Amino acid sequence: MQTESNKQTLIVATCLCLVCSVMVSTAAVVLRPAQQIQKMLDIQKNILKVAGIYDKTLKVDSQFKVVEPVLIELAGKRPRITDPSEEGINLKTYDPRKAAKKEHDSVEVNPPGSLPQIARREIYTIAYEIRKVDGNLDQVILPIYGKGLWSTLYGFIAVDADGQTIRGITFYEHGETPGLGGEVDNPVWKAVWTGKSAFAASDIAAASFDHLPTPTVKVAKGEVTANTPQAEFKVDGLSGATITSNGVTSFVRYWLGPDAFGSYLQQIRSEQAESTPTSAVAEGENNG
């Protein structure tokens, strides 16, 4: 009698497990498209926020129409790819994070150690250009990532059309300690990035595609004031989060530097110089 009861219990438990497994698997499959859409909308929202044009009263997808995704070959001689299909890439489906994990779609980080604890990065990524009403470039949004203390931080940095001035920074995914490294989410801290210079003016003046400038922006130790030496390149440190602060400095410099977006930023600077009328330059010099 006891044996029969045990068999029945086992049968019921097995059936229940199978039913639950089927329900969970079905829910995962059915909900995956919706989850992917929400993930995409969250990314778009972060891009709009770092660009300073997000309006919470409007739909994200409608606002995002002013943003133009462009394929970028990192450290490439022709960084902006005019026709992504020539590289076999569809901008709507391409995922740089997945590409970074595939050997044939990625390269070793060079020089080694310049992106601490990350050995490989994608060959191609997607940047986002925002233009003014007259069609001239206003700013570019660049994806960035790197190691903090506990996690890899993923975010975006907005750079002005001058290819030098930082417009904003944000992170949409990380696992840093709340109240310490997690303060990268603090709006007050993110706001201090606005207006900072990524490069020294003298380096920008001497820059060319064969001589790309090295970023000088950094997260400092402690508070940065107007009296702090080279304050234009420094951002307030994260209290009690030295490793996260150093990590942010390292990967921001890497992504803005010669081995990542450096050539793309130089392309932007060159295009801006070519589009500036000689008369306007002369007028500016006379006013100065």
N, C-alpha and C positions, 0 to 999 in steps of 0.2 A: 504493500500500500504506500509506504514511504517512498519507495523507488519510483512508483508511478507519479507521485506528487512532485518529486524532484524533476522528472522528465517534463511534466507540464510547465513547471516554473521556468525551466531552461528554454522550452519552446516559445513561451510567451515573451521572455526577455530577448531572445534572438529576433523574433518577429518585430518587437518594439524597436530594437536597434536598427533593423533593416529599414523600417518605415521612417524613422527619424533621419537616417542617413540619406534616404531618397529625398525626403523633404528639404533637408539642408542643401543637398547638391542641386536640386531643382531651383531652390530659391537663389543660390549663388549664380546659376546660369541665367536665370530670368532677370535678376537684378544687375548683372554685370554691365549691360549697356547703360543703364541709368547711373550706375556708379562712375563709369567712364565719363559720362556727360558732366556730372557734378565735379569730377576731378578737373576736367578741362575748364569749366566755368570758374573754379577756384583759382586756377593758374591765371586765367584771363583777368580775374578781379585783382590779383596781386600785381599784374603788369600795369593795369590802370591806376592802381594805388601808388606804385612807385613812380609813375609818370605824373602823378598829381592831378589826374583828370577823372578820378572815380566819383560817381554820383550814385549814392545808395538808393535814390528814388527812381532810378532808371534800370532797365534790364541790362545785365552785363553784356550779353551778346550784341545788343544794339549799340552800346557804347564802344565795343571793341572794333567796330567797323572802321574807325579812324586809325587803327593800328595795322601796319603792314608787316607780316612775317617775311623774313628774307633768309635764305640759306647762306651760311658763312663757312668757308673753309678756314679753320683755325690755323694761324701762322702761314697762310697761303699767300702766294704772290698775287693772286686774283681773289681776294677774300670774299667779296659778294658774288655769289653764283647767280647769274641772270636767269638761267634755265635749269632748275633743279632736276628736271627729267633727264638731262644729259648725264647726270651722276646716278640715275636710277632711283631718285628720291622723290617721294610725294610729301609735300610740306604738311598736308592734312593728317598723315598717318605716321610720319617719321618721329621717332622717339630717341633723342640724343642720349638719354640715360641708359636705354637698352643697348644702343650702339657702343657705348663705352665699355660694355661687358663682353662684346664680341671681338675676337682678335682681328678679324679682317675689316672691321669697321672702326678700329681704334689704333692708337699708337702709344708708345711708351712716353710718359711724361718726361720732357726734356727742358732744362737739365735735371737729372735725377734728384729728387728731394725738393724741387721747387714748388711742388704741390704736395706737402707733407702727408705721408701715409696713403697716398693714392698713386698707384703705379702706372695706370693707363687712363687716357682720356679719349673721347670721341674725335674723329677726324673732321666731321661736319656737325654744326649745331645751328640753331635758329635764333636770330636776333630779331628785334622788333623796332621798326622805324615809325616815328610819328612826325607828320609834316604840318606846316602852318597852312592857313587858308590859301596863301599864294603859291603853295606847292613846294616851298623851300623846307629843308629839313629842320625840325625843331629839336628833336632829341632821339636817342637810341636806347633801347632797353636790352641789356645783356644778361644772359643766364650765368650764374656763378655757383660754385659749390666747393666745399673743402671740409677738412676735419676740424672739429672743435675738441672738447675734452672727451665727450661720450659718444658723439655721433658725427655723421656727415650733415652739414648744413646746406640746404638748397635754397637759392633765392635769386633775386634780380638786382642789378645796379643800373640806374639811369644816368646817362652821360649827355651833356649838352651837345648841340651841333658843332661846338668848337672843338670837340674831341678831347676835352681837358677837364671841364667843370662838372662835378658830380651833382646831379639833380635829386637823387634819392637812393635809398637802399631798402630792401625788405627780404624777409625769409619766410618761406611758406612751409618748410618742413625741417625739423631738427629734433634732437632728443637731449638738449642741454638742460642743466639743472635749473628749475624755476627759481627766480630771485637772484641767480648768479649768472651763469652763461645764458640762461633763458631770457635775460634782459635784452637780447638782440631783438626781441619782439616789442620792447618798450617804445612807444611812439616818440617819447622825448629824446631817447638815444638815437633813434633813426633820423630824427629831424636835424641833429647836429651835423649830419653828413652833407646836407644841402648847402651848396656853394663852395664846398672844399675843392681844392685843386688836386687832381690825380697826378699831375706831373709838374716839374719846375718849368717856369716860363722859358728859361734859357735852353732847356732840353727840347721844348716844343719848337722853338725858333730854329734849332739846328737839325730838327728831325727830317728824315727821308725814309723811303722804303728800304734802303740799305742801312739805315742807321735809326732804328726805332728807339724812342725814349723809354727809360725804365721808370715805372711808377714810384712815386715817393710818398703817397698817402699811407697813413698808418693809424692804428688804434693805439693811442699813447697810454702811459701809466698815469692814472689820476685825471683830474679835470684840466681841460684846455681852456685858457683864457686869452684875451686879446694880447696880453703881455708874454704869452708863451712863445719862445723862439720857433719860427716856422709854423705858426699856428694855422696857416692856410692849408697845410698838409696833414694836420693832426685832428683826430676825433677823440672825445673823452673815453677813457678806459672803462671797462666793465668791472665794477668793484667786486673783488673776491673771485674774479674769473680770468686770471692771467692767461691760462692756457687757451681758453676760448678767444680772448682778445688777440693773442698772438696768431692763432689759427686764422681769424678773420683777416688780419693784416696780410698773412702769407698768401691766402688764396685770392683775395681781392687784387693784390699786386700781380699774382700769376695771370689771372684772367685778363687784366688790363695790359699786360706786358707783351713783349715781342713773341713769346711762344704760344700765345692764344689770340686775343682780339687786337693786339698791337697794330697789325697791318690793316685791319678793318678801320680802326680809329684813324690811322694815317690816311687811308683812302677818303674818309669823311673830311678830314682837315684839308686835304688837297682839293676836294670838290668844293668845299666852302670858299677856299682861296680863289679858285677859278670862277666861281659865281659872283664874287664881290667885284663890282665895277671899279675900274681904276679911279674914276672921279670920286667915288664914295670914299676910297682909301685916302686920296689926297685931301678931301674935305675933312676927314677925321684927323689927319696929321696937322692940318692948319688950325683946327679947333683946339688940338692939343697944345 
